[in-house]
Amino acid sequence: ETGYQRRVHGDHWLHPLHSSLLRGIMAKHTDKVGIVGKYGTRYGANLRKRVKKIEISKHAKHFCHFCGRFRIKRLAVGIWKCKFCLKTIAGGAWTLNTPSSTTVRSTIRRLREMAEK
């Protein structure tokens, strides 16, 4: 038995990498970087961190104000759909609620409350 080969089952000789595959102890490749592991070492760490935050939000399930469940998913750029109540919502390209839409919504609510008084 050499350093490059290992006897696994009977007369079968395998490379150590292949034997670890058979035993199911392969390491995860994107433990730290997660979804941006597909970019490898390109584009720089700070840009990958920004993209990671955006892509996690893009693929996450968001809260539906119509049915009260976390079922809203992104269909396309700016189009979001609740998988439960089937409502389609126009939102941001990467997130359901953009910072400007949140500001507008809170301003409208505040003006509505002032008008009621």
C-alpha positions, 0 to 999 in steps of 0.5 A, spaced: 500 500 500 503 506 497 501 513 500 497 514 494 492 508 494 488 505 500 485 498 500 477 499 501 473 493 500 477 487 498 481 488 492 479 495 490 484 500 490 482 507 491 485 514 491 484 517 498 480 522 495 475 517 492 475 513 499 473 519 503 467 520 498 465 513 499 465 515 506 461 521 505 466 526 509 467 531 504 468 538 506 463 543 504 466 548 499 462 554 501 462 554 508 464 561 509 462 565 503 455 561 502 452 563 496 457 568 493 462 562 492 460 561 485 464 568 484 471 564 487 476 569 488 474 574 483 471 581 484 474 583 491 471 581 498 467 587 500 463 587 493 462 579 494 459 581 501 455 586 498 452 581 493 451 576 498 447 580 502 443 582 496 442 575 494 440 572 500 435 577 501 433 576 493 432 568 495 429 569 501 421 568 503 418 575 505 412 576 509 405 577 505 401 583 508 395 580 505 395 573 508 400 574 513 405 568 511 412 568 509 410 566 502 412 571 498 418 570 493 421 573 487 419 572 480 423 577 476 426 583 476 421 587 481 415 582 481 414 578 487 408 573 488 405 570 494 405 562 493 399 562 498 394 567 496 397 568 489 397 576 490 402 579 485 406 585 488 411 590 485 417 591 489 424 593 488 429 589 484 433 585 489 428 586 495 421 587 496 421 593 500 426 599 497 428 604 502 424 609 498 418 605 498 418 604 506 419 612 506 413 613 502 409 608 506 411 611 512 409 618 510 403 617 507 401 613 513 403 619 517 399 624 513 393 620 513 393 620 521 394 627 521 388 628 516 384 624 521 385 628 527 
